[in-house]
Amino acid sequence: MDEKLKIKLSIADRVYPLTVDLSQEEGLRSASKKIDNMIKQFEENYAVRDKQDVLAMCALQFASQVEQKKVDNLIDGSESITRLKKLSVLIDRYL
């Protein structure tokens, strides 16, 4: 059973206390740092005054990265190729 850990993450100058599994801590801290770095980049490159707007742009950036990976995987087809190979092996066994 995973141990629970109480941590505090700072995002956009706000502190968020969380209780997380020990295995999640590193990932959450890394994500928090990435968000803060992205916030700084948006504030430096664009005339944005409202933190909510900056956070919305960060959310859009992260979500688009996830979606782009899905699209790239569909184009690449590596997942489909792996599945087809497994199906081919199963068919060969039955023949």
C-alpha positions as semicolon CSV with decimal commas, in nm:
position;residue;x (nm);y (nm);z (nm)
1;M;0,000;0,000;0,000
2;D;0,140;0,339;-0,100
3;E;0,224;0,583;0,172
4;K;0,040;0,915;0,169
5;L;0,244;1,230;0,179
6;K;0,131;1,586;0,249
7;I;0,297;1,835;0,017
8;K;0,249;2,198;-0,078
9;L;0,279;2,305;-0,439
10;S;0,307;2,665;-0,550
11;I;0,142;2,748;-0,880
12;A;0,090;3,104;-1,003
13;D;0,181;3,249;-0,664
14;R;-0,072;3,034;-0,480
15;V;0,003;2,744;-0,250
16;Y;-0,195;2,424;-0,288
17;P;-0,173;2,168;-0,007
18;L;-0,216;1,815;-0,137
19;T;-0,216;1,464;0,003
20;V;-0,064;1,234;-0,254
21;D;0,088;0,890;-0,291
22;L;0,462;0,890;-0,237
23;S;0,504;0,767;-0,595
24;Q;0,327;1,078;-0,730
25;E;0,533;1,342;-0,552
26;E;0,815;1,379;-0,803
27;G;0,579;1,402;-1,099
28;L;0,360;1,660;-0,931
29;R;0,655;1,875;-0,830
30;S;0,794;1,856;-1,182
31;A;0,456;1,949;-1,332
32;S;0,428;2,244;-1,092
33;K;0,769;2,373;-1,201
34;K;0,679;2,334;-1,569
35;I;0,358;2,531;-1,516
36;D;0,541;2,812;-1,336
37;N;0,807;2,826;-1,608
38;M;0,539;2,841;-1,875
39;I;0,359;3,117;-1,684
40;K;0,680;3,321;-1,677
41;Q;0,728;3,272;-2,052
42;F;0,373;3,385;-2,130
43;E;0,407;3,688;-1,903
44;E;0,740;3,786;-2,061
45;N;0,630;3,737;-2,422
46;Y;0,273;3,865;-2,411
47;A;0,098;4,157;-2,247
48;V;-0,108;3,944;-2,012
49;R;-0,211;4,088;-1,678
50;D;-0,463;3,835;-1,556
51;K;-0,331;3,512;-1,402
52;Q;-0,646;3,331;-1,509
53;D;-0,570;3,409;-1,874
54;V;-0,213;3,286;-1,831
55;L;-0,330;2,967;-1,661
56;A;-0,584;2,910;-1,940
57;M;-0,305;2,941;-2,197
58;C;-0,091;2,696;-1,999
59;A;-0,379;2,448;-1,987
60;L;-0,429;2,487;-2,362
61;Q;-0,057;2,436;-2,426
62;F;-0,040;2,115;-2,218
63;A;-0,363;1,978;-2,361
64;S;-0,251;2,047;-2,718
65;Q;0,077;1,865;-2,652
66;V;-0,114;1,557;-2,534
67;E;-0,349;1,570;-2,832
68;Q;-0,062;1,621;-3,076
69;K;0,108;1,309;-2,941
70;K;-0,211;1,115;-3,008
71;V;-0,229;1,251;-3,362
72;D;0,139;1,177;-3,421
73;N;0,088;0,822;-3,299
74;L;-0,204;0,775;-3,538
75;I;0,004;0,906;-3,826
76;D;0,307;0,705;-3,722
77;G;0,091;0,398;-3,679
78;S;0,335;0,226;-3,444
79;E;0,055;0,129;-3,206
80;S;-0,149;-0,012;-3,493
81;I;0,152;-0,202;-3,626
82;T;0,212;-0,357;-3,284
83;R;-0,151;-0,466;-3,262
84;L;-0,143;-0,611;-3,613
85;K;0,170;-0,812;-3,531
86;K;0,001;-0,954;-3,222
87;L;-0,306;-1,046;-3,426
88;S;-0,085;-1,207;-3,689
89;V;0,082;-1,422;-3,424
90;L;-0,258;-1,531;-3,289
91;I;-0,383;-1,617;-3,639
92;D;-0,066;-1,816;-3,713
93;R;-0,119;-2,020;-3,394
94;Y;-0,471;-2,115;-3,499
95;L;-0,380;-2,206;-3,856
